[in-house]
């Protein structure tokens, strides 16, 4: 999960959970 790379807010369905948590 590269959601931690950008502080996106569930922008992509790639890691909905990880993106939301921002972990």
C-alpha positions in Angstrom: 0.0 0.0 0.0 1.7 3.2 -1.1 -1.1 5.3 0.4 1.5 6.6 2.9 3.5 8.0 0.0 0.9 10.8 -0.6 -1.7 11.9 2.0 -4.6 11.1 -0.3 -8.1 10.7 1.1 -9.5 7.5 -0.4 -8.8 9.1 -3.8 -8.0 5.7 -5.4 -9.7 2.3 -4.8 -6.2 0.8 -4.5 -6.0 0.8 -0.7 -9.3 2.3 0.4 -8.6 1.2 4.0 -4.9 2.2 4.0 -5.6 5.5 2.2 -8.3 6.5 4.7 -6.1 5.7 7.7 -3.1 7.3 6.1 -0.9 4.6 7.6 
